[in-house]
Amino acid sequence: MISVSHLSKRFAGNQVLKEINLNIKQGEVVAIIGPSGSGKSTLLRCLNLLEKPNTGEIRIGDASLNSEHYNHKEEKNLRKQSAMVFQHYNLFKNKTAIENITYPLITGQKIAKEKAKQLALSLLERVGMLAYADQYPITLSGGQQQRVAIARALAVKPKVLLFDEPTSALDPERVHEVLQVMLQLAKEKITMLIVTHEMEFAKYVSDRIIFMANGVIVEEGAAKSIIDTPQHELTQRFLRQLTDEIDFEI
């Protein structure tokens, strides 16, 4: 479903991604973990061209392009294959929950208003937000806004869902409700690529885990084996830091 070869990205003199090669099968759930600044989010943003890669080839579904020379049609086709759920929801503040879903369908995909509305209502029900259809984002909790954002992503019927740390901006008590929706999507065999710091979720929900550091894929494998028995020293150190208790001296 996703194939990436020799993908590189630099910002000024900083090489953020270095020759990334990646393959993800249809229906596979893959979590990307790693320290801050390792290139995880940049990799996700390159897949839908929110960031333009410097080198490499990307294929998602039946769309592909060479990042060094592509035309507008190729760019548009690639972007159609995926939908992204952002860390900070990115909902329109001046539109209700249902309008946040129908607006891109009506304006971008030219779907009739009534059809878009029915689709939006069914998706809001799917993520447990039907009762909040007419509420504005400011009246919703972070977890509720993120569930609306997931419904909006699903509305365009993407072949791949990209999640960029979808729970990191949430209060701890709201994390669970978003992870439950994502768990359900995983059970439905929707192809998902998830940048996350939720290690338990990554371990039990994803099929595979990729550990990134310093702009490269250091280690990848079955989710449980990466978390429980990582082979690379960098992976071991990263996971150990997450579990080590901090001693405070006052």
Backbone as a ProteinNet text record, in pm:
[ID]
protein_1_A
[PRIMARY]
MISVSHLSKRFAGNQVLKEINLNIKQGEVVAIIGPSGSGKSTLLRCLNLLEKPNTGEIRIGDASLNSEHYNHKEEKNLRKQSAMVFQHYNLFKNKTAIENITYPLITGQKIAKEKAKQLALSLLERVGMLAYADQYPITLSGGQQQRVAIARALAVKPKVLLFDEPTSALDPERVHEVLQVMLQLAKEKITMLIVTHEMEFAKYVSDRIIFMANGVIVEEGAAKSIIDTPQHELTQRFLRQLTDEIDFEI
[TERTIARY]
83	0	86.8	197.5	292.6	430.5	497.1	635	716.2	822.9	909.8	1051.9	1120	1258.6	1348.3	1457.7	1562.9	1507.9	1417	1352.7	1443.6	1472.3	1555.7	1488.3	1511.4	1457.5	1554.3	1584.7	1669.7	1604.5	1627.9	1585.7	1713.8	1738.1	1864.6	1979	2065.4	2177.8	2150.8	2027.1	1995.1	1928.8	1996.8	1942.8	1851.8	1719.3	1622.8	1590	1580.1	1558	1671.8	1724.9	1842.5	1813.5	1780.2	1766.5	1672.2	1548.6	1450.9	1392.6	1391.5	1325.9	1220.9	1099.4	988.8	880.6	829.1	716.7	611.3	485.7	374.9	266.1	220.4	119.9	-21.3	-112	-252.5	-307.1	-376.1	-435	-339.3	-213.9	-113.8	-119.8	-99.8	-90.9	54.5	119.2	260.9	278.4	345.7	375.9	520.3	542	677.5	708.9	816	857.3	999.5	1040.4	1176.1	1181.8	1302.2	1316.8	1273.5	1252.9	1219.8	1332.5	1293.3	1393	1448.2	1387.8	1439.9	1388.3	1288.5	1236	1102.3	1040.6	915.3	804.7	776.5	668.1	701	827	867.2	842	869.5	843.8	695.8	608.8	465.1	423.5	476.7	438.8	492.8	601.3	652.4	562.8	497.5	414.4	295.2	243.1	132.2	173.9	306.1	365.8	333.5	298.2	293.5	434.4	531.3	671.7	719.4	791.9	839.1	975.2	985.3	1113.6	1214.3	1341.4	1446.5	1478.9	1475.9	1500.5	1408.6	1395.9	1322.7	1193.6	1143.4	1017.3	915.6	790.1	679.4	568.5	518	398.9	299.8	176.7	67.1	-49.8	-98	-205.4	-159.9	-237.5	-201.7	-140.5	-98.8	-35.6	111.1	194.8	337.2	399.2	512	585.8	731.8	813.2	953.8	964.7	1013.4	1008.3	1097.7	1187.5	1275.3	1212.5	1114.4	1043.7	905.7	803.8	666.5	576.9	462.1	369.9	252.7	167.9	56.6	-40.5	-63.8	-156.1	-104	24.7	84.6	76	100.4	91.3	-50.5	-147.7	-288.5	-330.3	-288.5	-323.1	-263.2	-139.1	-75.3	-146.7	-180.1	-246.5	-384	-449.3	-582.2	-578.4	-463.5	-454	-456.4	-422.6	-410.1	-481.9	-507.7	-563.3	-487.8	-467.2	-382	-460.2	-429.5	-484.7	-369.4	-386.5	-276.8	-279	-165.9	-151.5	-250.8	-271.9	-356.9	-489.1	-541.7	-676.9	-697.6	-656.3	-670.4	-814.8	-908.3	-1047.9	-1072.6	-1172.3	-1214.1	-1290.5	-1240.5	-1300.6	-1440.1	-1464.9	-1593.5	-1696.6	-1668.4	-1763.2	-1793.3	-1917.9	-1957.5	-1886.6	-1903	-1840.6	-1882.2	-2012.3	-2059.4	-2011.9	-2004.9	-1957.8	-1810.3	-1732.6	-1591.3	-1571.6	-1669.6	-1661.3	-1721.2	-1836.5	-1903.1	-1832.8	-1769	-1708.8	-1608.7	-1509.2	-1416.2	-1481.2	-1586.2	-1656.1	-1731.6	-1797.1	-1878.1	-1788.6	-1687.1	-1603.5	-1493.7	-1434.5	-1321.6	-1361.7	-1462.3	-1501.5	-1634	-1694.1	-1818.1	-1931.8	-1937.7	-2045.5	-2167.4	-2285	-2408	-2422.2	-2478.5	-2485.4	-2553.6	-2667.9	-2743.3	-2664.4	-2601.4	-2520.8	-2402.2	-2337.4	-2224.4	-2269.7	-2389.4	-2441.8	-2467.8	-2526.9	-2555.3	-2426.2	-2327.7	-2197.9	-2134.1	-2139.7	-2080.7	-2148.5	-2281.5	-2354.1	-2315.5	-2300.9	-2264.3	-2122.7	-2033.7	-1895.8	-1887.7	-1966.2	-1969.9	-2022.4	-2120.9	-2171.3	-2062.3	-1986.3	-1879.9	-1772.9	-1744.9	-1642.8	-1703.9	-1833.9	-1899.1	-1926.1	-1944.3	-1962.2	-2091.6	-2186.4	-2310.6	-2387	-2386	-2459.6	-2401	-2280.1	-2211.7	-2202.7	-2283.3	-2272.9	-2282.4	-2365.8	-2389	-2309.3	-2213.6	-2131.8	-2003.8	-1956.1	-1832.3	-1712.1	-1595	-1477	-1446.3	-1471.5	-1439.1	-1518.2	-1632.8	-1716.5	-1681.9	-1587	-1552.3	-1418.6	-1403.3	-1273.9	-1173.6	-1047.2	-945	-970.9	-1011.1	-1039.8	-1156.8	-1258.3	-1374.2	-1335.9	-1254.9	-1209.8	-1128.3	-1044.8	-962.6	-1048.6	-1155.7	-1245.4	-1318.6	-1353.5	-1411.7	-1308	-1183	-1076.5	-1057.7	-1070	-1059.6	-1176.3	-1297.2	-1414.4	-1393.7	-1338.5	-1311.3	-1211.1	-1108.7	-1009.5	-1072.8	-1161.1	-1227.3	-1322.1	-1373.8	-1477.1	-1428.8	-1300.3	-1249.7	-1212.5	-1245.1	-1221.7	-1076.2	-981.4	-840.8	-800.1	-697.7	-643.5	-552.6	-500.9	-409.1	-445.1	-444.7	-460.6	-324.7	-285.7	-159.8	-191.3	-135.5	-158.9	-28.2	-25.8	94.7	76	120.7	108	-31.8	-133.6	-272.4	-316.2	-239.3	-281.1	-188.8	-82.3	18	-30.3	-134.2	-185.5	-304.3	-338.3	-458.3	-426.3	-525	-516.2	-516.6	-445.1	-434.4	-567.8	-670.3	-799.4	-872.1	-824.3	-887.4	-815.4	-697	-617.7	-691.4	-750.8	-812.1	-922	-1004.9	-1118.7	-1072	-959.9	-905.9	-841.4	-766	-701.8	-805.4	-920.7	-1027.5	-1079.1	-1094.7	-1138.3	-1033.5	-907	-798.7	-789.6	-815.3	-816.8	-925.6	-1042.2	-1152.3	-1115.1	-1049.1	-1006.1	-904.4	-817.6	-719.1	-789.6	-895.7	-972.1	-1041.9	-1071.9	-1136.1	-1034.8	-907.6	-799.5	-778.5	-790.6	-756	-605	-539.1	-394.7	-364.2	-279.4	-249.5	-100.2	-49.9	87.3	78.8	129.5	104.2	235.2	261.2	370.3	314.3	374.6	316.3	422.2	388.9	473.5	398.2	283.5	206.2	257.7	355.2	423.9	333.6	247.9	159.4	62.3	10.6	-78.6	-4.8	115.9	196	221.9	247.2	281.1	163.2	44.4	-70.1	-160.7	-150.4	-240.1	-168.2	-42.7	27.3	81.2	89.7	150	300.9	350.4	494.2	531.5	651	702	831.2	843.2	965.9	1025.7	1153.5	1223.8	1315.5	1296	1378	1465	1583.9	1673.3	1766	1790.9	1886.7	1854.8	1725	1684.6	1690.9	1713.5	1718.2	1631.6	1592	1524.7	1631.9	1635.8	1739.9	1703	1574.1	1529.1	1380.3	1336.4	1193.5	1165	1040.4	1004.3	867	829.8	701.9	691.8	573.1	555.4	603.7	560.9	594.2	744.1	808.8	951.7	1033.8	992.3	1066.2	1056.4	936.7	918.4	983.7	966.2	1014.5	1161.4	1206.8	1346	1411.3	1427.3	1492.6	1637.4	1684.4	1818.5	1923.6	1883.8	1980.6	1999.3	2120.6	2151.8	2070.7	2050.8	1973.7	1827.9	1770.5	1632.6	1625.1	1720.1	1723.7	1731.5	1818.7	1837.5	1710.7	1646.4	1524.6	1413.4	1390.6	1283.7	1316.1	1443.8	1483.1	1455.8	1480.8	1455.7	1308.2	1221.2	1077.3	1030.9	1103.5	1059.8	1139.9	1258.3	1340.6	1269.3	1275.4	1220.1	1318.5	1267	1350.3	1364	1486.4	1511.3	1523.9	1441.4	1446.3	1515.8	1602.2	1663	1617.4	1559.5	1507.1	1585.7
-120.8	0	126.3	121.6	234.1	180	246.6	211.3	339.6	347.3	464.7	417.4	484.2	445.6	568.7	564.1	666.5	807.1	816.4	944.8	1027.6	1149	1239.6	1376	1443.3	1577.9	1659.2	1777.6	1865.7	2003.6	2067.9	2205.7	2288.3	2375.6	2449.7	2347.4	2355.8	2262.1	2140.1	2127.5	2017.9	1902	1789	1670	1596.6	1608.7	1553.6	1408	1374.8	1236.1	1195.7	1075	1030	895.2	900.1	777.7	675	717.2	629.1	530.8	403.1	299	232	219.9	173.4	108.7	-3.5	-70	-108.2	-75.2	-107.2	-176.2	-289.1	-368	-314.6	-349.8	-310.9	-371.4	-287.9	-334.2	-339.5	-303.7	-309.9	-182.8	-199.9	-86.3	-77.4	33.6	50.6	173.7	156.6	268.3	311.2	442.1	496.9	561	514.5	569.2	622.8	699.6	753.2	885.8	933.1	1058.8	1178.9	1291.4	1416.2	1451.9	1500.9	1540.8	1428	1309.7	1194.5	1188.9	1271.7	1275.4	1206.2	1162.6	1085.8	1166.4	1285.1	1367.1	1416.7	1447	1491.3	1381.3	1257.1	1144.5	1138.3	1151.7	1148.6	1262.5	1382.4	1500.4	1492.8	1419.1	1399.8	1305.8	1212.3	1115.1	1180	1288.9	1358.2	1495.4	1515.7	1635.6	1765	1755.1	1876.9	1933.3	1844.1	1881.6	1818.8	1892.9	1842.3	1774.5	1644.2	1574.8	1626.8	1612.4	1651.9	1541.2	1417	1303	1188.3	1092.4	970.5	953.4	831.5	797.4	754	793.2	759.8	694.9	584.6	523.6	493.2	539.6	506.5	461.3	340.8	286.9	277.7	340	334.4	465.4	551.2	678.4	677	732	736.8	861.3	903	1013.8	1009.2	1070.4	1092.6	1233.5	1247.4	1376.9	1483.1	1443.2	1540.7	1602.8	1533.9	1593.7	1528.1	1607	1558.9	1675.6	1643.2	1748.9	1761.2	1859.4	1888.2	1769.6	1702.2	1588.5	1475.4	1447.8	1342.4	1378.7	1505.7	1553.9	1537.2	1577.8	1569.1	1423.3	1334.9	1192.9	1130.9	1167.3	1111.3	1158.3	1285.6	1341.3	1278.4	1238.3	1176.4	1042.2	977.7	841.6	835.5	947	943.4	1061	1048	1158.4	1162.1	1281.3	1297.3	1349.5	1294.5	1341.7	1405.6	1532.8	1610.9	1610.9	1648.6	1656.5	1755.9	1869.3	1975.4	1989.1	1877.6	1864.6	1938.5	2067.4	2146.4	2156.2	2167.6	2188.4	2336.3	2362.1	2500.1	2548.4	2654.4	2702.6	2760.1	2812.5	2879.6	2785.4	2655.7	2558	2451.6	2401.7	2296.9	2165.9	2068	1937.7	1880.8	1884.5	1827.7	1911.2	2043.8	2129.8	2107.8	2073.7	2043.9	1923.3	1834	1715.1	1742.5	1811.6	1833.5	1936.6	2036.1	2145.6	2096.1	2013	1965.2	1871.7	1802.8	1714.4	1795.3	1901.4	1983.6	2069.2	2132.8	2225.9	2153.7	2051.9	1985	1871.2	1794	1676.8	1694.9	1813.6	1848.4	1749	1700.4	1609.6	1693.4	1647.7	1720.4	1737.7	1851.3	1885.5	1778	1726.9	1628.6	1497.9	1456.8	1334	1350.8	1468.1	1496.5	1495.1	1550.8	1554.2	1414.1	1329	1191.6	1114	1134.3	1069.3	1118.6	1250.6	1309.5	1257.1	1245.7	1195.1	1050.1	969.6	829.1	818.2	906.1	903.2	955.1	1057.8	1106.9	999.5	923.3	811.9	705.8	682.2	581.1	613.8	743.3	782.2	828.7	803	835.8	983.1	1059.1	1203.2	1253.3	1164.6	1204.9	1308.3	1295.3	1388.2	1529.4	1543.4	1673.2	1734	1685.1	1724.6	1875.7	1944.4	2086.9	2176.8	2118.4	2198.8	2245.6	2362.2	2418.5	2363	2358.9	2301.5	2357.8	2488.8	2550.6	2489	2427.8	2367.3	2219.7	2167.6	2025.3	2007.2	1895.8	1863.1	1826.9	1819.1	1781.6	1645	1551.5	1416.7	1414.8	1495.7	1503.3	1569.7	1674.5	1739	1641.6	1562.5	1468.7	1360.7	1320.9	1221.1	1279.3	1407.9	1474.5	1478.8	1507	1512.4	1376.1	1269	1133.9	1108.3	1150.4	1135.6	1212.8	1333.1	1414	1343.7	1282.6	1210.4	1091.2	1021.5	904.9	943.8	1066.7	1109.6	1105.4	1127.3	1131	991.3	889.9	749.1	724.7	759	742.1	594.8	561.6	425.9	409.7	521.8	520.5	634.7	605.2	709.3	736	863.4	904.6	978	932.2	994.4	1052.8	1183.9	1249.2	1281.7	1190.6	1204	1250.8	1171.3	1214.6	1233.8	1183.9	1197.1	1286.3	1339.3	1409.2	1543.3	1601.8	1730.2	1712.8	1587.5	1561.3	1547.5	1584.4	1552.4	1400.7	1349.3	1203.3	1129.8	1190.6	1121.4	1117	1195.3	1197.7	1109.7	1063	982.7	854.1	790.2	658.7	661.7	767.4	770.2	778.6	845.9	852.8	720.7	661.1	532.4	423.3	431.9	332.3	339.6	463.1	480.1	423.2	450.3	400.2	248.1	192.2	46.3	-15	48.1	-0.7	4.8	112.5	125.4	16.3	-15.1	-122	-255.9	-279.5	-404.1	-412	-295.3	-290.5	-301.7	-323	-344.5	-224.1	-105	17.1	37.4	62.7	83.7	212.6	202.9	319.8	328.3	449.8	480.1	582.5	547	625.3	665.9	796	847.1	863.3	795.4	795.1	780	826.7	800.3	710.4	657.8	565.9	422.9	382.1	255.3	133.4	136.2	21.3	5.6	118.5	115.7	62.7	113.7	68.7	-81.4	-129.1	-270.8	-362	-323.7	-415.2	-392.1	-276.2	-246.4	-256.8	-213.2	-213.9	-352.5	-378.3	-503.3	-494.2	-372.8	-353.5	-219.4	-211.8	-86.2	-50.8	77.4	131.6	227.6	206.4	299.2	386.6	518.7	614.5	695.9	728.9	819.2	884.1	1012.7	1086	1075.1	1071.6	1076.1	945.1	834.9	704.3	604	497.1	386.1	297.6	293	218.4	71.2	48.5	-88.7	-98	-210.1	-233.6	-381.7	-413	-552.8	-565.1	-687	-712.4	-627.7	-572.8	-474.9	-526	-643.6	-695.9	-717.4	-766.1	-794.5	-666	-561	-434.4	-375.8	-379.1	-321.3	-407.9	-538	-626.8	-664.6	-685.3	-729.4	-654.3	-522.6	-446.5	-491.7	-492	-542.1	-430.8	-313.7	-206.9	-126.3	-84.2	-10	118.8	189.5	314.2	288.2	180.8	144.7	108.2	29.5	-11.6	110.1	205.4	324.4	409.3	426.1	505.4	446.3	315.7	251.6	249.6	236.8	237.5	373.6	480.5	615.8	639.1	571.7	587.8	520.5	419	342	373.3	435	466.4	565.8	541.2	637.2	751.3	870.1	988.1	1016	1030.4	1064.6	1215.7	1274.3	1416	1443	1541.3	1586.9	1728.8	1749.5	1882	1936.8
0	0	0	76.2	76.9	43	-49.2	-81.9	-92.9	-15.4	-15.8	-42.6	-133.7	-160.4	-169.5	-95.9	-97.8	-72.9	24.6	55.9	146.8	104.2	184.2	192.7	305.7	324.9	410.1	363.2	443.4	453.2	565.7	587.2	601.3	504.2	500	505	603.5	609.4	694.6	744.6	836.4	761.8	755.9	688.6	787	767	862	831.1	701.2	658.1	565.2	588.5	513.4	448.1	319.7	240.4	305.7	332	397	294.9	330.7	251.3	339.7	287.5	371.3	286.2	333.6	266.9	370.2	340.7	430.3	349.2	398.9	327.3	352.7	264.1	280.7	409.4	488.6	613.1	730.4	707.2	814.1	898.3	1028.3	1120.3	1166.2	1132.7	1164.5	1252.4	1365.5	1455.1	1434.9	1434.1	1426.6	1561.2	1623.7	1752.7	1740.7	1840	1840.1	1912.3	1941.9	2015.8	1933.2	1999.4	1930.3	1834.1	1715.4	1617.7	1533.5	1544.7	1469.6	1326.1	1293	1156.5	1138.8	1247.8	1240.2	1172.5	1225	1169.8	1029.6	1004.9	871.4	769	805.8	715.7	680.3	781.1	756.3	662.5	689	610.7	467.9	447.8	311.6	231.5	299.8	228.9	160.6	219	151.5	99.5	92.9	32.3	106.1	233.7	314.7	328.8	327.2	309.8	178.9	99.6	-28.8	-9.6	-34.3	-19.7	-122.8	-90	-183.6	-282.4	-235.8	-324.7	-284.6	-373.7	-340.8	-418	-414.7	-480.1	-375.4	-397.5	-305.9	-387.5	-338.1	-397.7	-287.6	-304.1	-212.9	-298.3	-272.9	-355.7	-499.9	-589.4	-731.6	-781.3	-687.6	-724.7	-684.7	-770.5	-738.8	-800	-743.2	-802.8	-761.1	-844.7	-813.8	-757.8	-635.3	-567.4	-631.4	-720.1	-784.1	-908.3	-966.5	-1081.4	-1095.4	-1062.6	-1076.3	-1113.5	-1173.1	-1215.2	-1116.8	-1142	-1051.3	-1042.1	-1154.3	-1155.2	-1067.5	-1076.4	-992.5	-844.8	-814.5	-675.6	-621.6	-701.5	-661.2	-640.1	-730.5	-719	-593.9	-563.6	-443.7	-317.6	-312.8	-194.2	-170.5	-278	-265.8	-193.7	-192.7	-140.5	11.9	77.7	223.6	287.8	416.7	496.1	627.5	678.6	796.3	916.2	1032.9	1159.8	1236.6	1270.4	1327.2	1480	1535.1	1680.8	1741.8	1674.7	1730.5	1655.2	1604.1	1547.9	1415.2	1407.9	1285.4	1236.5	1329.7	1291	1262.8	1177.3	1154.2	1277	1338.7	1464.3	1443.7	1322.2	1296.2	1234.4	1236	1181.2	1285.3	1282.6	1376.2	1341.6	1428	1404.9	1269.2	1240.5	1113.9	995.2	1011.2	901.9	872.9	976.4	956.2	865.2	866.9	780.9	643.6	638.8	510	422.8	483.7	406.5	301.7	339.7	236	134.4	174.4	80.4	-25.1	19.3	-71.9	-162.1	-102.7	-179.8	-257.9	-196.8	-261.1	-352.5	-309.7	-388.3	-462.1	-445.3	-516.3	-488.7	-365	-324.2	-285.9	-322.2	-290.4	-139.2	-97.5	44.8	128.1	80.6	158.7	171.2	64.2	67.8	162.3	156.5	246	391.8	416.8	552.6	606.2	525.4	569.1	596.2	510.9	532.3	661.8	683.6	804.2	930.4	927.2	1044.3	1075.1	971.2	993.6	1049.6	1005.6	1055.7	1198.4	1229.8	1368.5	1462.3	1415.5	1496.5	1514.7	1410.1	1413.6	1517.3	1537.7	1635.8	1768.2	1785.8	1912.9	1934	1825.7	1836.9	1774.4	1748.3	1682.7	1764.7	1896	1982.8	1980.6	1929	1929.2	1788.8	1697.2	1555.9	1535.5	1613	1590.7	1684.4	1755.2	1846.5	1778	1824.4	1771.1	1847.2	1783.4	1848.2	1986.7	2007.3	2135.6	2251.5	2219.4	2324.4	2347	2269.3	2279.3	2349.8	2416.8	2477.2	2367.4	2404.8	2307.6	2246.6	2329.6	2279.9	2184.1	2213.4	2124.3	1991.6	1998.1	1874.1	1788.8	1854	1777.9	1712.9	1778.9	1718.9	1597.1	1604.5	1487	1374.5	1410	1309.1	1242	1318.5	1261.5	1165.5	1206.6	1118.7	989.1	998.7	878.4	786.9	847	767	695.6	763.9	705.1	591.6	596.7	500.5	356.4	334.2	196.4	145.8	226.5	189.7	146.8	233.9	198.7	202.1	127.2	133.6	253.7	302.2	415.9	510.4	640.6	742.2	806.1	811.5	872.6	1002.8	1113.6	1244.4	1296	1318.7	1370.5	1518.5	1603.5	1749.3	1790	1759	1775.9	1920.9	2017.1	2157.5	2240	2179.8	2261.4	2315.2	2253.6	2302	2397	2427.9	2508	2655.7	2738.7	2881.4	2897.5	2997.6	3014.1	3013.7	3073.4	3081.3	2946.6	2849.7	2717.4	2615.4	2651.2	2557.2	2520.6	2620	2601.6	2494.8	2494	2401.5	2255.7	2231.5	2094.9	2056.5	2149.4	2121.3	2094.4	2160.3	2136.4	1994.1	1942	1803	1708.8	1736.6	1651.7	1658	1774.4	1789.3	1701.7	1699.2	1615.8	1468	1426.9	1287.7	1251.9	1347.2	1325.2	1305.5	1381.9	1368.6	1232.5	1176.2	1044.4	930.2	965.7	868	776.6	835.5	762.6	774.9	663.1	665.5	740.8	844.2	927	954.3	947.2	985.4	1097.2	1215.2	1335.9	1402	1407.5	1490	1631.6	1727.1	1861.1	1968.8	2087.8	2205.5	2304.7	2261.5	2345.3	2321.6	2401.7	2375.8	2394.5	2493.9	2515.8	2399.3	2351.9	2236	2113.9	2092.2	1977.8	1985.4	2104.4	2123.7	2093	2138.2	2129	2007.7	1944.4	1832.3	1698.1	1692.9	1563.8	1530.4	1401.8	1354.1	1358.9	1334.4	1322.4	1382.5	1435.8	1490.6	1418.8	1384.2	1325.9	1427.4	1459.4	1548.4	1465	1476.6	1401.8	1496	1449.8	1522.7	1421.9	1440.3	1356.5	1206.8	1174.3	1034.6	959.1	1029.8	963.3	1039.7	970.9	1037.6	1097.9	1229.9	1301.5	1313.5	1341.8	1367	1339.1	1285.3	1267.3	1281.1	1320.3	1336.6	1399.4	1433.8	1499	1625.5	1648.6	1755.9	1891.3	1928.7	2062.3	2077.3	1972	1982.6	1992	1921.7	1929.1	2069.3	2128.7	2262.2	2370.2	2360.3	2467.1	2453.1	2329.6	2309.6	2193.8	2207.5	2100.5	2084.3	1958.9	1931	1924.7	1876.9	1857.5	1986.1	2010.4	2133.4	2145.2	2032.8	2037.3	2076.3	2024.2	2059.4	2207	2253.7	2394.1	2485.9	2450	2533.1	2534.9	2417.3	2408.1	2494.4	2483.7	2560.4	2709.7	2740.8	2882.2	2945.1	2870.5	2920.8	2951.1	2875.8	2897.7	3025.3	3069	3186	3311.2	3295.3	3412.3	3502.2	3631.5	3728.5	3747.8	3765.3	3785.2	3934.3	3979.7	4119.6	4132.6	4220.8	4245	4378.3	4376	4501.6	4527.2	4643.5	4677.8	4795.4
[MASK]
++++++++++++++++++++++++++++++++++++++++++++++++++++++++++++++++++++++++++++++++++++++++++++++++++++++++++++++++++++++++++++++++++++++++++++++++++++++++++++++++++++++++++++++++++++++++++++++++++++++++++++++++++++++++++++++++++++++++++++++++++++++++++

